[in-house]
Amino acid sequence: MLEVKKYKFWFCPCTQDLYGDEVLKHVHEHAVQVAAALNASPDIPYEIVVKPNLLNDDTITALFDEANVTADCAGIITWAHTFSPSKNYIHGLVDLRKPLCQFATQFNEEIPYDTIDMDFMNENQSAHGEREFGHIFARLQKNRKVVFGYWKDPKVVSELGRWMRVAVGVVESRNIRVARFADTMRNVAVTDGDKVEAQVKFGWTVDAWPINDLTPYIDGVSDADVKALTDEYYDTYDVILDGRNPEEFRRHVEVQARQEIGIERFLKEHNYNAFSDHFGDLGDLKELPSLAIQRLMQKGYGFGPEGDWKTPAMVRLIKVMTAGMKEAKGSALCEDYTYNLVPGKEGILESHMSEVDPSIADGKISIRATPLSMGNREDPARLIFTGKTGPAIATSMIDLGPRFRLVINVVDCKKVEKPMPKLPTGTIFWTPRPSLKVGSTAWIYAGGAHHTAMTFDLSAQQMVDWADEMGVESVVIDEHTELRTFKRELALGNAIYR
């Protein structure tokens, strides 16, 4: 299963030595109380560690430099408790390579009307300090996240926790490694792109491997291991024979078990956490990896079909950002297949020919082995299910030549009107916001791909924050989208992001 490093976030109170030792002592004590309360919240996914007061250029630069080289530090949370002259932060911010959140809060919730005096004002001037701190970010054109509000407000705490997942996504993005078994599908534009620029921008490593470099790992799996995993499949999922001989059916399932074990061994040995394949180049494989890939995605690996390398990177990224999330509903590779244009029932049927992640399944999951016209191989065994319902987001990272663009659509997942007994794939059905017509039109204008990395568990804003940190354009299609305004936003993006 997916394991993410036990990251920590450094909580840094911003102040200066103008106000005396007593005030500095209070600032630190207050920071300890705030951090303790945050750590006690279920909405804070990673530990927050209080650091010494940031007083001057030397202490700030030294701490930010330390954060850069501390592997388990995923980001910095600052709090301007008092006024803190922001020229002190220039050297540290220029070299800072970890995400930063400007937590614009203050220790007291209410003005103490009966007792407030100048001593209190000097010690508790977050409104003053945060504006000074904010100015230097604007002057340096340095990205950061601003979370504003009282530190005991559950909504504010939740917003901070959501940003922490974004920060982990930023740090972990540099650890994404994609193995490409075969090239992209011939003449398809949207799945191709500049892999060097992707490594520069996102930190993604994308390597090509001949498919027959994988087959020895698959062929080398022992029969005992295959039997054990196949038995697990039979214990976990319903088996639908479709009239097939049970022994012949099991042989198809065993092929997928052997592939799951072999592919994972290859990925682990070569330190990859995402991969793509292509049905047009299967080498010596007996079947298109199908159930095997579905299981590997459920474990946390990213995947993209037809040689698409950007989608597996995004699937892996989302898996990392949602790791450990309680009551998570799942994330998956999806592909736009066919519309339902009946008024009042509009939507898009999302699926793929065999590789949709069962983490989004609602209800029972079945195994079927049915013919696949592409690939010219034996019938692959696949997991069949229908997806969960509720709001979600679909994301598509596209390469526009001089730059990347992240397209994000808020969607509402629903149940289809009728069963689809002849369709041997995992499916999910959704209606894009604000409507099928406007949402689809905006997606097409934006150049979004037919492959998406979707998730029930992240918000559009979190993905915008991640794109901002990476320095790439993002566009959101949601309930507020109006096409004339959206096209103007795309035109502005063409001018701004070059």
C-alpha positions as CSV (number, residue, x, y, z in Angstrom):
1,M,0.0,0.0,0.0
2,L,1.0,3.6,-0.5
3,E,3.3,4.9,2.2
4,V,4.1,8.6,2.5
5,K,7.0,10.0,4.6
6,K,5.9,11.2,8.0
7,Y,6.4,14.9,7.1
8,K,6.5,17.8,9.6
9,F,5.6,21.4,9.2
10,W,7.7,24.1,10.9
11,F,5.6,26.7,12.8
12,C,7.6,30.0,12.8
13,P,6.4,33.0,14.9
14,C,7.6,36.2,13.2
15,T,8.6,39.1,15.5
16,Q,11.5,41.3,16.4
17,D,13.5,42.3,19.5
18,L,12.1,45.8,19.7
19,Y,9.5,45.0,22.4
20,G,11.7,43.3,25.0
21,D,12.3,39.8,26.3
22,E,8.9,39.5,28.0
23,V,7.0,40.0,24.8
24,L,9.3,37.5,23.0
25,K,8.6,35.0,25.7
26,H,4.8,35.5,25.3
27,V,5.2,35.1,21.5
28,H,6.8,31.8,21.8
29,E,4.4,30.6,24.5
30,H,1.4,31.6,22.3
31,A,3.0,29.8,19.3
32,V,3.3,26.6,21.4
33,Q,-0.4,26.8,22.4
34,V,-1.5,27.4,18.9
35,A,0.5,24.5,17.5
36,A,-0.7,22.2,20.2
37,A,-4.4,23.0,19.4
38,L,-3.7,22.5,15.7
39,N,-2.0,19.2,16.3
40,A,-5.0,18.0,18.3
41,S,-7.4,18.6,15.4
42,P,-8.3,15.7,13.1
43,D,-8.2,18.1,10.2
44,I,-4.4,18.6,10.5
45,P,-2.8,15.6,8.7
46,Y,0.8,16.2,9.6
47,E,2.7,17.2,12.8
48,I,3.3,20.9,13.3
49,V,6.6,21.7,15.1
50,V,7.2,25.1,16.8
51,K,10.5,26.8,15.9
52,P,12.3,29.6,17.6
53,N,11.1,33.2,17.1
54,L,12.2,34.7,13.8
55,L,13.9,37.9,14.8
56,N,16.3,39.1,12.2
57,D,18.0,38.3,8.8
58,D,20.5,35.8,10.2
59,T,18.0,33.7,12.2
60,I,15.5,33.7,9.3
61,T,18.0,32.8,6.6
62,A,19.5,30.1,8.7
63,L,16.1,28.5,9.5
64,F,14.9,28.6,5.9
65,D,18.2,27.2,4.7
66,E,17.8,24.4,7.2
67,A,14.3,23.7,6.0
68,N,15.5,23.3,2.4
69,V,17.8,20.5,3.4
70,T,15.6,18.8,6.0
71,A,14.0,15.8,4.2
72,D,11.0,15.5,6.5
73,C,10.1,19.2,6.4
74,A,7.3,19.6,3.9
75,G,6.7,23.3,4.5
76,I,6.8,26.4,6.7
77,I,3.9,28.0,8.4
78,T,4.6,31.6,9.5
79,W,2.6,33.8,11.9
80,A,3.4,37.5,12.4
81,H,2.5,37.8,16.1
82,T,3.9,41.3,16.3
83,F,5.3,43.6,13.7
84,S,8.2,41.9,11.9
85,P,10.2,44.1,9.3
86,S,10.0,42.1,6.1
87,K,13.4,43.2,4.6
88,N,14.8,40.6,7.1
89,Y,13.1,37.9,5.1
90,I,14.6,38.7,1.6
91,H,17.6,36.4,1.7
92,G,15.7,33.5,3.2
93,L,12.7,33.8,0.9
94,V,14.9,34.2,-2.3
95,D,16.5,30.8,-1.6
96,L,13.5,29.0,0.0
97,R,12.5,25.9,-1.8
98,K,9.8,24.5,0.5
99,P,6.2,25.6,0.4
100,L,5.2,28.4,2.8
101,C,1.8,29.3,4.3
102,Q,1.3,32.8,5.7
103,F,-1.1,32.0,8.6
104,A,-2.7,35.3,9.2
105,T,-4.2,34.8,12.6
106,Q,-3.8,36.3,16.1
107,F,-3.8,34.9,19.5
108,N,-6.8,36.7,20.9
109,E,-10.1,36.4,19.1
110,E,-11.8,39.6,20.4
111,I,-10.4,43.1,21.2
112,P,-10.2,43.3,25.0
113,Y,-12.1,46.6,25.2
114,D,-11.9,47.2,28.9
115,T,-8.2,46.5,29.3
116,I,-6.5,47.2,26.0
117,D,-3.4,49.5,26.2
118,M,-0.3,50.2,24.2
119,D,1.5,47.2,25.7
120,F,-1.2,44.9,24.4
121,M,-1.2,46.7,21.1
122,N,2.6,46.2,20.6
123,E,2.5,42.6,21.5
124,N,-0.6,41.7,19.5
125,Q,-0.4,43.5,16.1
126,S,-0.8,40.6,13.7
127,A,-2.9,42.9,11.4
128,H,0.2,45.1,11.2
129,G,2.7,42.3,10.8
130,E,0.9,40.2,8.2
131,R,0.5,43.2,5.9
132,E,4.2,44.0,6.1
133,F,5.0,40.3,5.5
134,G,2.6,40.1,2.6
135,H,4.2,43.1,0.9
136,I,7.6,41.4,0.6
137,F,6.0,38.4,-1.1
138,A,4.4,40.7,-3.6
139,R,7.7,42.6,-4.1
140,L,9.6,39.4,-4.7
141,Q,6.8,37.8,-6.7
142,K,7.1,34.8,-4.5
143,N,4.3,32.4,-4.2
144,R,2.8,31.4,-0.9
145,K,-0.6,30.4,0.5
146,V,-2.5,32.8,2.8
147,V,-4.8,31.3,5.3
148,F,-6.7,34.0,7.3
149,G,-8.8,33.7,10.4
150,Y,-8.9,32.7,14.0
151,W,-6.8,29.7,14.9
152,K,-9.6,28.0,16.8
153,D,-12.1,28.3,14.0
154,P,-12.7,24.8,12.6
155,K,-13.1,26.2,9.1
156,V,-9.7,27.9,9.3
157,V,-8.0,24.8,10.7
158,S,-9.5,22.7,7.9
159,E,-8.2,25.2,5.3
160,L,-4.8,25.0,6.8
161,G,-4.9,21.2,6.8
162,R,-5.9,21.2,3.2
163,W,-3.0,23.3,2.3
164,M,-0.6,20.9,4.1
165,R,-1.7,18.2,1.7
166,V,-0.9,20.6,-1.2
167,A,2.5,21.2,0.3
168,V,3.2,17.5,0.6
169,G,2.1,17.2,-3.1
170,V,4.6,19.8,-4.0
171,V,7.5,18.1,-2.2
172,E,6.5,14.6,-3.4
173,S,6.1,15.8,-7.0
174,R,9.8,15.8,-7.2
175,N,9.9,12.1,-6.3
176,I,7.4,11.0,-9.0
177,R,9.1,8.5,-11.4
178,V,7.2,7.2,-14.4
179,A,8.2,4.1,-16.4
180,R,6.9,4.1,-20.0
181,F,6.6,0.7,-21.5
182,A,6.4,1.5,-25.2
183,D,5.8,4.9,-26.8
184,T,2.6,7.0,-27.0
185,M,-0.2,6.0,-29.3
186,R,0.7,7.0,-32.8
187,N,-0.6,10.4,-34.0
188,V,-2.3,11.3,-30.7
189,A,-1.3,14.8,-29.6
190,V,-2.6,15.3,-26.1
191,T,-0.9,12.4,-24.4
192,D,2.5,13.4,-25.7
193,G,4.7,16.3,-24.5
194,D,8.0,17.6,-23.3
195,K,9.4,15.3,-20.7
196,V,12.4,17.4,-20.0
197,E,10.3,20.5,-19.2
198,A,8.1,18.3,-17.0
199,Q,11.2,17.4,-15.0
200,V,12.2,21.0,-14.8
201,K,8.7,22.2,-13.7
202,F,7.4,19.4,-11.6
203,G,10.4,17.2,-10.8
204,W,8.9,14.2,-12.7
205,T,11.3,11.7,-14.1
206,V,9.9,9.9,-17.2
207,D,11.9,7.0,-18.6
208,A,11.3,4.7,-21.6
209,W,11.6,0.9,-21.3
210,P,11.1,-1.8,-23.9
211,I,8.1,-3.8,-23.0
212,N,10.2,-7.0,-23.2
213,D,12.4,-5.7,-20.4
214,L,9.3,-6.2,-18.2
215,T,8.4,-9.7,-19.3
216,P,11.2,-11.5,-17.4
217,Y,9.8,-10.1,-14.2
218,I,6.4,-11.4,-15.0
219,D,7.6,-14.8,-16.3
220,G,9.8,-15.1,-13.2
221,V,6.9,-15.1,-10.7
222,S,6.5,-18.5,-9.1
223,D,3.3,-20.6,-9.6
224,A,2.9,-20.6,-5.8
225,D,2.8,-16.8,-5.7
226,V,0.4,-16.7,-8.6
227,K,-1.9,-19.2,-6.9
228,A,-1.9,-17.3,-3.6
229,L,-2.8,-14.0,-5.3
230,T,-5.4,-15.6,-7.5
231,D,-7.0,-17.2,-4.4
232,E,-7.0,-13.7,-2.9
233,Y,-8.8,-12.4,-6.0
234,Y,-11.5,-15.1,-5.7
235,D,-11.9,-14.4,-2.0
236,T,-12.2,-10.7,-2.5
237,Y,-14.4,-10.3,-5.7
238,D,-17.4,-11.9,-7.2
239,V,-16.6,-14.2,-10.2
240,I,-18.7,-13.9,-13.3
241,L,-17.9,-16.7,-15.7
242,D,-20.2,-15.6,-18.6
243,G,-20.5,-19.3,-19.5
244,R,-16.8,-19.9,-19.6
245,N,-15.2,-23.1,-18.4
246,P,-14.2,-22.4,-14.8
247,E,-10.6,-23.7,-15.3
248,E,-10.1,-21.7,-18.5
249,F,-11.5,-18.6,-16.8
250,R,-9.1,-19.0,-13.9
251,R,-6.2,-19.2,-16.3
252,H,-7.0,-15.7,-17.5
253,V,-7.2,-14.5,-13.9
254,E,-3.8,-16.1,-13.2
255,V,-2.2,-14.2,-16.1
256,Q,-3.3,-11.0,-14.4
257,A,-2.0,-12.2,-11.0
258,R,1.3,-12.9,-12.5
259,Q,1.4,-9.5,-14.1
260,E,0.5,-7.7,-10.9
261,I,3.3,-9.3,-9.0
262,G,5.8,-9.0,-11.9
263,I,5.1,-5.3,-12.7
264,E,5.3,-4.3,-9.0
265,R,8.6,-6.1,-8.7
266,F,9.9,-4.2,-11.7
267,L,8.7,-0.9,-10.3
268,K,10.1,-1.4,-6.9
269,E,13.5,-2.7,-8.2
270,H,13.9,0.4,-10.5
271,N,12.3,2.9,-8.0
272,Y,9.3,3.9,-10.1
273,N,5.9,4.8,-8.6
274,A,4.0,5.4,-11.8
275,F,3.9,3.8,-15.3
276,S,2.2,3.7,-18.6
277,D,1.8,1.0,-21.3
278,H,0.3,0.8,-24.8
279,F,-2.0,-1.9,-26.2
280,G,-0.2,-1.5,-29.6
281,D,3.1,-2.8,-28.2
282,L,2.6,-5.7,-25.8
283,G,5.7,-7.6,-26.8
284,D,5.6,-11.1,-25.3
285,L,2.7,-10.4,-22.9
286,K,-0.2,-12.8,-23.1
287,E,-2.8,-10.3,-22.2
288,L,-3.1,-6.5,-21.8
289,P,-2.5,-5.8,-18.1
290,S,-5.9,-5.0,-16.8
291,L,-7.0,-6.4,-13.4
292,A,-3.3,-6.2,-12.5
293,I,-3.1,-2.5,-13.2
294,Q,-6.4,-1.8,-11.4
295,R,-4.9,-3.4,-8.3
296,L,-1.6,-1.5,-8.6
297,M,-3.5,1.8,-8.8
298,Q,-5.5,0.9,-5.7
299,K,-2.2,0.3,-4.0
300,G,-1.1,3.9,-4.8
301,Y,0.8,3.6,-8.2
302,G,0.0,6.0,-10.9
303,F,-1.0,4.7,-14.3
304,G,-1.8,6.0,-17.8
305,P,-2.8,4.1,-20.9
306,E,-1.6,4.4,-24.5
307,G,1.8,5.7,-23.5
308,D,0.2,8.7,-21.7
309,W,2.9,9.7,-19.1
310,K,1.3,12.9,-17.7
311,T,-1.8,11.2,-16.4
312,P,0.1,8.5,-14.3
313,A,2.1,11.3,-12.8
314,M,-1.1,13.2,-11.8
315,V,-2.8,10.0,-10.5
316,R,0.3,9.3,-8.3
317,L,0.3,13.0,-7.2
318,I,-3.3,12.8,-6.1
319,K,-2.8,9.5,-4.4
320,V,0.1,11.1,-2.4
321,M,-1.9,14.2,-1.5
322,T,-4.8,12.1,-0.2
323,A,-2.8,9.5,1.6
324,G,-4.0,8.7,5.1
325,M,-7.2,10.7,4.6
326,K,-10.0,9.4,6.8
327,E,-13.2,8.3,4.9
328,A,-11.5,8.9,1.6
329,K,-13.8,8.0,-1.4
330,G,-11.0,7.4,-3.8
331,S,-9.1,8.6,-6.8
332,A,-8.7,7.1,-10.3
333,L,-7.7,7.3,-13.9
334,C,-10.8,8.0,-16.1
335,E,-11.4,8.5,-19.7
336,D,-14.3,10.4,-21.4
337,Y,-16.2,7.9,-23.4
338,T,-19.8,8.8,-24.4
339,Y,-22.4,11.4,-23.6
340,N,-25.9,11.1,-22.3
341,L,-27.7,14.0,-24.0
342,V,-31.3,13.3,-22.7
343,P,-32.6,16.6,-21.1
344,G,-32.5,16.4,-17.3
345,K,-30.2,13.3,-17.4
346,E,-27.1,14.8,-19.1
347,G,-23.7,13.5,-18.3
348,I,-20.6,11.7,-19.4
349,L,-19.9,8.0,-19.0
350,E,-16.3,7.7,-17.8
351,S,-14.4,4.4,-18.0
352,H,-11.4,2.8,-19.7
353,M,-11.2,-0.4,-21.7
354,S,-9.8,-2.2,-18.6
355,E,-7.9,0.0,-16.2
356,V,-10.2,2.0,-13.8
357,D,-9.1,2.1,-10.2
358,P,-11.5,0.1,-7.9
359,S,-10.9,2.5,-5.1
360,I,-13.8,4.5,-6.4
361,A,-16.2,1.5,-6.6
362,D,-19.5,1.6,-5.0
363,G,-20.9,-1.8,-4.0
364,K,-19.7,-5.2,-5.3
365,I,-16.7,-5.6,-7.5
366,S,-16.7,-8.5,-10.0
367,I,-14.1,-10.2,-12.2
368,R,-15.0,-10.9,-15.8
369,A,-12.8,-12.1,-18.7
370,T,-14.1,-10.8,-22.0
371,P,-12.6,-10.2,-25.5
372,L,-10.8,-7.0,-26.2
373,S,-10.5,-5.9,-29.8
374,M,-7.3,-3.9,-29.2
375,G,-4.0,-5.5,-28.6
376,N,-4.5,-8.8,-30.4
377,R,-4.0,-10.9,-27.2
378,E,-6.0,-13.3,-25.0
379,D,-9.1,-12.0,-23.2
380,P,-8.0,-10.0,-20.2
381,A,-9.6,-10.5,-16.8
382,R,-10.9,-7.2,-15.4
383,L,-12.6,-5.8,-12.3
384,I,-16.2,-4.6,-13.1
385,F,-18.0,-2.1,-10.9
386,T,-19.9,1.2,-10.9
387,G,-18.5,4.3,-9.2
388,K,-19.5,6.2,-6.1
389,T,-21.7,9.3,-6.2
390,G,-21.0,12.8,-5.0
391,P,-18.9,15.9,-5.9
392,A,-15.5,15.3,-7.3
393,I,-12.9,16.9,-9.5
394,A,-11.4,15.8,-12.8
395,T,-7.9,17.1,-13.7
396,S,-5.9,17.1,-16.9
397,M,-2.3,18.3,-17.2
398,I,-1.6,19.3,-20.8
399,D,1.5,20.5,-22.7
400,L,0.9,23.6,-24.8
401,G,4.4,23.8,-26.1
402,P,5.9,26.8,-24.3
403,R,4.1,25.9,-21.1
404,F,1.8,23.5,-19.2
405,R,-1.8,24.1,-18.2
406,L,-3.7,22.2,-15.5
407,V,-7.4,22.0,-16.4
408,I,-9.7,21.3,-13.4
409,N,-13.4,20.6,-13.7
410,V,-15.8,20.2,-10.7
411,V,-18.2,17.4,-11.5
412,D,-21.1,15.6,-9.8
413,C,-21.0,11.8,-9.9
414,K,-24.3,10.1,-10.3
415,K,-25.8,6.7,-10.9
416,V,-26.7,5.8,-14.5
417,E,-30.3,5.3,-15.3
418,K,-30.1,1.6,-16.1
419,P,-27.6,-1.3,-15.7
420,M,-25.1,-1.9,-18.5
421,P,-24.8,-5.7,-18.4
422,K,-22.9,-6.0,-21.7
423,L,-20.2,-3.4,-20.7
424,P,-17.2,-5.3,-19.1
425,T,-15.5,-2.3,-17.5
426,G,-15.5,-0.2,-14.4
427,T,-17.5,2.9,-14.9
428,I,-18.4,6.2,-13.3
429,F,-21.0,8.7,-14.6
430,W,-20.8,12.4,-14.0
431,T,-22.2,15.7,-15.0
432,P,-19.7,18.5,-15.3
433,R,-20.4,21.8,-13.6
434,P,-22.1,24.2,-14.3
435,S,-23.8,21.9,-16.9
436,L,-22.9,19.3,-19.5
437,K,-23.1,21.9,-22.3
438,V,-21.0,24.6,-20.6
439,G,-18.6,22.4,-18.8
440,S,-17.8,20.3,-21.9
441,T,-17.5,23.3,-24.1
442,A,-15.1,25.0,-21.6
443,W,-13.0,21.8,-21.3
444,I,-12.7,21.7,-25.1
445,Y,-11.8,25.3,-25.3
446,A,-9.1,24.8,-22.6
447,G,-7.6,21.8,-24.5
448,G,-8.2,19.3,-21.8
449,A,-7.4,15.7,-22.5
450,H,-9.6,12.7,-22.7
451,H,-7.7,11.0,-19.9
452,T,-8.2,12.5,-16.5
453,A,-7.0,12.0,-12.9
454,M,-10.1,12.3,-10.9
455,T,-10.7,12.4,-7.1
456,F,-13.5,12.7,-4.6
457,D,-11.1,13.8,-1.9
458,L,-9.4,17.0,-3.1
459,S,-10.9,20.4,-3.9
460,A,-10.4,22.5,-7.1
461,Q,-8.7,25.1,-4.9
462,Q,-6.1,22.6,-3.6
463,M,-5.1,21.8,-7.2
464,V,-5.0,25.5,-8.0
465,D,-2.7,26.0,-5.0
466,W,-0.5,23.1,-6.2
467,A,-0.2,24.6,-9.7
468,D,0.6,28.0,-8.3
469,E,3.4,26.6,-6.3
470,M,4.7,24.8,-9.4
471,G,4.5,28.0,-11.4
472,V,2.1,26.7,-14.1
473,E,-1.3,28.0,-15.3
474,S,-4.5,26.5,-14.0
475,V,-8.1,27.0,-15.1
476,V,-11.2,25.9,-13.1
477,I,-14.5,24.9,-14.6
478,D,-17.2,25.0,-12.0
479,E,-20.6,26.3,-11.1
480,H,-19.4,29.9,-11.7
481,T,-18.1,29.3,-15.2
482,E,-19.5,31.5,-18.0
483,L,-18.0,30.8,-21.5
484,R,-17.2,34.4,-22.5
485,T,-15.4,35.1,-19.3
486,F,-13.7,31.7,-19.5
487,K,-12.4,32.3,-23.0
488,R,-11.0,35.7,-21.8
489,E,-9.3,33.9,-18.9
490,L,-7.7,31.5,-21.4
491,A,-6.5,34.5,-23.5
492,L,-5.0,36.1,-20.4
493,G,-3.2,32.9,-19.6
494,N,-1.7,32.8,-23.1
495,A,-0.3,36.3,-22.4
496,I,0.8,35.7,-18.8
497,Y,2.3,32.2,-18.9
498,R,5.0,32.0,-21.5
